[in-house]
């Protein structure tokens, strides 16, 4: 079982891991900003790129292959759902909510969406 193996060999699981959408769900930075603005309910996109400056990627993608193959992990949330949940977290944090309870509720919703073999 993976959990037992992780406990017995923690060094094999140390280091960086990427968790994100399927490669077919990769969005541009602009699209992510637009989703955040929509979920937040206000804001505006302004391209602040300066001429003759080092290039900043307009498309950022996470390589989730390590998590997929080593952990058997697959995405549960769509990009839109992940952005919505992230914005909800920041909204609750800013309002002074009980974040432990809020985080537990978010985790419970996430776990309900998982399909564990």
C-alpha positions, 0 to 999 in steps of 0.5 A, spaced: 500 500 500 502 506 498 501 510 504 505 504 508 511 505 503 511 512 504 511 511 511 517 506 511 521 510 505 520 517 506 526 520 502 523 517 496 517 522 497 521 528 499 522 534 494 517 538 489 510 535 487 506 538 482 498 538 482 494 541 477 490 540 471 490 535 466 495 538 460 488 539 456 486 544 461 492 548 461 490 556 460 493 562 459 495 566 465 490 571 462 485 566 462 486 565 469 486 572 471 479 573 468 477 567 472 479 570 478 476 576 477 469 573 475 470 568 482 472 574 486 466 579 483 470 585 481 477 587 478 480 588 472 485 585 467 491 590 465 497 587 461 502 591 464 508 588 460 513 593 458 517 593 452 524 591 451 523 587 458 525 580 459 520 575 456 515 573 461 511 566 459 504 567 457 502 560 458 504 556 465 503 549 466 505 544 471 508 537 469 503 533 474 506 526 471 510 525 477 504 525 482 500 521 477 505 515 476 508 515 483 502 516 487 497 514 482 494 521 483 489 524 478 486 531 478 479 532 481 477 539 480 477 543 473 481 549 473 475 553 474 473 549 480 480 550 483 480 557 482 473 558 485 475 554 491 482 558 491 478 565 491 473 562 496 479 561 501 482 568 500 475 571 501 474 567 507 481 569 510 480 576 509 473 576 512 476 573 519 473 566 518 475 560 522 479 558 517 480 551 520 473 549 519 473 552 512 479 548 510 476 542 513 470 543 509 474 544 503 478 538 504 471 534 505 468 537 499 475 535 495 475 528 498 468 527 496 470 528 489 475 523 489 475 516 486 479 512 490 480 505 487 
